[in-house]
């Protein structure tokens, strides 16, 4: 059983957050900047993920796409939560990829500031917890599929 890690959308959001921080610094210094906006829902990788997910489903592969942890505490301290709108963007991203709620594991806000070793990376215990979350989701998906198969066998 393999795993597919989808972090490009989170990288785009992190880049956007850093650009906004840079814009705030520029504003404080009186430097002119152009607004930074990212429409990652229309990023070419989204279409690829959509097609990949369709092919994996057709092949009977149980897939879980997960959103990597983001240090939302840090974003809140920087007063960027509303400006970034991460929750709303992730709902749009899931829809654009075409992932069902069972195929989507949103772990972006699963960990607190103390769980991060730096601005982007979580500490080992958080990695283990994330692995456990993914394993539980896959187990749940497999249990549902097994129950459906048993039901269809008993109906024959």
N, C-alpha and C positions, 0 to 999 in steps of 0.2 A: 504494500500500500504506500503510495507516495503522497506528498503534500505539495501544494502550489502556494507560494508566498506572493501576495499581492501588496506591494508597499509603494508602488509608484504614486498612487493618489495621495498617500500620506506625505510622501516626499514633496509633492507639488504644494500641498497645504503648508508644510513646514517652510518651504522656500517662500511662499506667499507671506507667511507670518514674519519671516526674517526681513523680507522686503518692506513690509509695513513698519517694522521696528526701525529700519534704516530711513524710511520716509519720515518717521517721527523725529529721529535725530536730525535729519536734514531740515525739517520744519523748525526745530528748536534753534538750529544754527542759522536759519534764514536762507537756506539754500533751496533753489527751485528744483522740483522733481516732477516726473510724470507719474500719475497713479498706476499702481501695479494691480492688475486683475488677472485671475486665472480661471478659465472655464474648463476644469479638468474633466467634466462630464463629456465634453466633446474631444477629449484627448484621443489620439489614434489608438492608444493602448486599450481604451474602453471597448472599441469595436472588436479588437482582437480577443479580449477577454469574453465578450459576449459570444462570439463564434466558438471559442474554445469551450466555454461552458455548454453550449448547445451540442457540440460534438461529444463531449464527455458524457452528457446525459444520454445521448443516443447510443453510446457504447456501454451504458449501464454502470458507469463509474460514479461512485458516491463522492461528491466534491463538497468541500467546505472552503469558501473564500473568507479569509479573515483580515480584518483591519488591524494593523499593528498598533501597539500602545503609543499614545501621544501624551506628553506631559501637560495635561489640561490645567493643573495647578499653576504651572509656570505661565501658561497663556492667560489665565485669569489674573495673575499678579501683574502682568503687562497690560491689563485692561483691553485685551484683544478678543475675548470670547465672542462678543456680539459681532464684532467686525469680521472675524474669520467665519463665523457661522458653521462650524465644523459639523454639528449634528445634522443640520439641514443639507449640507453638501453631501454627507455620507448617505442620506436617504436617497438623494438624487442619483448618486453614483451606483447604489445597489440596483435601483430601477433601470438605469442605463445599461448596466451589465446584464440585467435580466435574471439576477439571482433571487431565488425565493428566500423567505426568512429562514428556512431550515438550512439553506446553502450558504448563508451569510453569518459570520460571527464578528460582530463589531466589538473589538477589544480596545478601541481607542481611549476610552475613559476608565479602563479596568484597574488602573494603578495610580497611586498618589505620587507626589513629588519625591518622597523618601525612597520609592522603589526604583528611581532612575539613578544611574551612576554618572550620567552627564545629561546634556540637553536632549539627547535623542535615544540613548540606549538604557534599557532596564537592567537591573542587577540579576544575578543568577536565580535567586528564588522567584522572581517575577517571570523569568523565562520558563522555569519549571511549571509555574501556575498557568501560564499561557499555553504551554504544551498540554497540560491537563484539561484546560477548557476545550482545546481543539479535539483532544481524544474523546471527551464526553460528548461533544457534538457529533463526531463521527459514529460513536457507539449508539447514540440516540437515533441517528439516521439509519444505521444498519438494523437496529431493533425494530424500527417501523417497517422497513423493507421485509425483514424476516417474518413479521406478523402478517403482512399482506400476502406473502408467498404461502404461508400456512393456511390463511383464509381461503386463498384460491384453490389450494390442493384439497381442502376439506369440502369445498363447494362442488367438486367434480364428482 
